[in-house]
Amino acid sequence: MRWRLLWLLCAAARWWGAGGKTLRGGFGSAAARLDPWRPVARFQFHGDHAVLCVRIKNVAAAVTKAARLHLFQAQEWQKLQNGIEDQSCTEKFSKAQLTMTVNHTEQNLTVSQIPYPETWYVFYVDKFTCEENYSESEDIQFEMVLLNPDAEGNPLDHFSAGESGLHEFFFLLVLAYFITACIYAQSLWQTLKKHGPMHTVLRVLTVALLLQAGSALANYLHFSSYSKDGIGVPFMGSLSELCDIVSQIQMLYLLLSLCMGWTIGRMKRSHGRPLQWDSTPTSTGIAVVVVVTQACILWFLCHPCLATIAVIFREYQREKIITMGVILCQCISMVILYRLFLSHSLYWEVSSLSSVTLPLTVSSGHKTRHHF
């Protein structure tokens, strides 16, 4: 039940965050009249040939209701909403930067001369929106496609300015995971089969890594489909979010366990208990300093730090900076942890081999003196 609830939450978060750039639904006079300030779409246009394309089925109903779309730049809309002057509904909508009358089966509106990428809000308005009198009318079924110009200047790019580059980023990330797996998977598997003192830690860390790789792959598949139709694969988006959440839980469990006493400073050669509990201040201090400072700061604190830094950038750059920065910091954290645990695992192997091959061993409690 808990997993099902988590799944639904992830799906809702993905739908709310992405909000596809190909929208289908119905323009309703009742909904527009009840909440006229709720936009039907939000998009970050850029370039000189961005396009809003609208297709409707019931042209007669649209003409009868004088249906139209009003586009506001985000900054201008906020100024209008926060203004001191008490303006009526009609006066506010009359100040839209762009307006398109919906009276054909298919219409295009070009958004041009944009100095820099900026968020635009699209509102549906008809003759009943700002009037007190209202009569029941048929909803106008529509399909809305929002497009930015591609590298050649043609309006074919479904990604908003805040999402541009993420498709290529996840492709490179998946490629990096694949190459790394080809190089290191065999040696890591051999280390895990030896069941050394770092076996449990490496197993938990590897599961977290696989979940991160699965999240990256699901994101790449979602964005690949999204680049073609502006909708993508919502299931893949939800799966990516779920993998990321479970990976975060895995890493939190690992780091908290290490901080609570799993020693990484001294290794006892015991095959029955791969992770030794050591509550001495020295070993606990080593665990806290090494693991928390190197991994915790990168893994868990990178998001709030990047979110704070992103404030100085423009709105369309913030999401990309946070998304890419967090993923890169988590990858670096993974590398640090693997180097740390694999080095201690190698130390245990050398120590075990020396205890078997060398004729004399030195006890940790006292030194044996030999007289000749």
Secondary structure, DSSP 8 states (H G I E B T S, - for coil): -HHHHHHHHHHHHHHHHH--SEEEEEE-HHHHHH-TTS-SEEEEE-SS-EEEEEEES-HHHHHHTT-EEEEEEHHHHHHHHS-SS---HHHHHTT-SEEEE--SSEEEEEE---SS-EEEEEEEE-TTTT-S-------EEEEEEEEEE-TTS-EEE-S-TTTTTHHHHHHHHHHHHHHHHHHHHHHHHHHHHTT-TTHHHHHHHHHHHHHHHHHHHHHHHHHHHHHHHSS--HHHHHHHHHHHHHHHHHHHHHHHHHHTTB-SS-----SS-SS-B---HHHHHHHIIIIIIIIIHHHHSHHHHHHHHHTTS-HHHHHHHHHHHHHHHHHHHHHHHHHHHHHHHHHHHHHHHHHHH-S----SS-------
